[in-house]
Amino acid sequence: MPLPALSDLRDDYELLEAEERYRLLIDLGRDLDPMPDALKTDATKVRGCSASVWVYPTRLEDGRLHFLADSNAAITKGIVALVLSTVQDRSPADIAATDITAELEPFDLSRQLSSNRTQGIPNMIALVQDTAKRLA
């Protein structure tokens, strides 16, 4: 199931109270394609996250990137899904040129979530963009 468009998520998110925002993130995490346990290795693990997070790039037939991701924490999994919704199924060059941090700014995650939950976001973004640059 494809992730919702970031603009749709932003519109919904802005209307919600804090508890409902958590629920939206948890639901978004459930929308991620399942990640096989065999791909949850040290090589795919995102460093610096308080929860375990794994991100694995796959290439679609036309060369676009599709990321598989998972986390052992529901809200963190939702944050990963939010990060991926900015770039999922786009070309490596397009992903490399995207300012993911700016795309996520309207969500104001650092104010909505504890620092534990947000400390790994820059590392998630760096992993996605480094992968895209390498494959572009």
N, C-alpha and C positions, 0 to 999 in steps of 0.2 A: 504494500500500500504506500503510495507516495506521501511524503511529508507535505503538510499544508504550506501554502505560500507564506513567506515571512510577513507580508503586508496584512494578510488575513489574521495571522497570529497576533500581530501588533494591535490591530483593531480590537480583537477580543480581549487581549491582555489589559489594555488601557481601561476597560470597563469594569474590571474585576477587583475585588478586595484581596488582601494578602492571602488568606486561606484558599480562595478560589484560584489564585495565580499558581499556588503550589499544585493544586489539582490539575490545572491546565498543563503544567510542566510534566506531571506524572503521566497524564494521558498522552501527551506528545511522545514521551519515551516509549510508551506501548506501541506507537505507530512505527517505530524502527523495525526494519527487517531483522529477523532473528540472526544472531551471530553464532556460528558453530563454535562449540567449546574448543575445538582444535585450533582456532584462530586466536584464542585468548592466551597469548604467550607474552613473554617478557618483551619481545620485539614490537608487539602491537600495543603495549601498555603505555598510557599517557602518564608521564612523570609529574609529580607535584600536586596530585589530586588527593584529597583526604579519603575518598572512596576509590575503589579500583575501577579504572576506565580503560577500555580497549577501543581502538579505532583501526580499521583495516580498509584500505582502498581496493576497489575492484574497477576494472575497465569495462564499459559497455562496448558493444560491437562497433559503434561509431566513434569510439575513443573518449567519450565523456566518462567522468569519474563518478562512481557510486560507492559511497562509504558504508561499511557495516560498522556498527558500534554497539557497545553494551557497557553496563556498569552494575555493580552489586548494590547500588543505592538508587531508589526510584526517582528521587528529585534530580540527582546527578545525571541519571540516564536522560531525563527530560532536558537538562541543560545541554548535554551532548547533542540531542535531537534538535534543539534550537540552533546551536552552532551549525550543525549540518544543513539545516533548512535554508541557510544563506547560500549554500554552494552545491547542494546535492544534484547530481546528474547534469553538471555543467562541464564544459571543456577545461582541461588543466590550465590553459592560458587565461581563461575567464576567471577561474578560481584564484589563480595567482594574482590577478589584478583587482580582486575584490577586497575592500577594506572591511573585513568581517567585524572587527571591533566597532567600527562606525555603524554598521548595519544593526548591531545588537544594542547600541546606545539607548534607543527609545525604551528598551526593556528595563534599564536602570538596575541590572541584576545586583550590583554591589550594594545597593540600598535595600533591595527586596530580600536578599538572601544573606546568610551568615558568611563571614570571610572564609570559613572552612569550605563552604560549598562553591565559592567563586575563585578560590586561589588557583585552581587548575585550569580555568578558562583560557588564559593566555597560552598555556602549553597545548591545549586542544587546538586552538587556532593556529599556533605555530606548526604543529604536526600536519594539519590539513594543508596549510599553505606550502610548507616545505615539500610535501608529497606532490602537490600540484606543480610546483616549480621544477622538481626533478623529472616529472613526466611530461612537462610541456614541450 
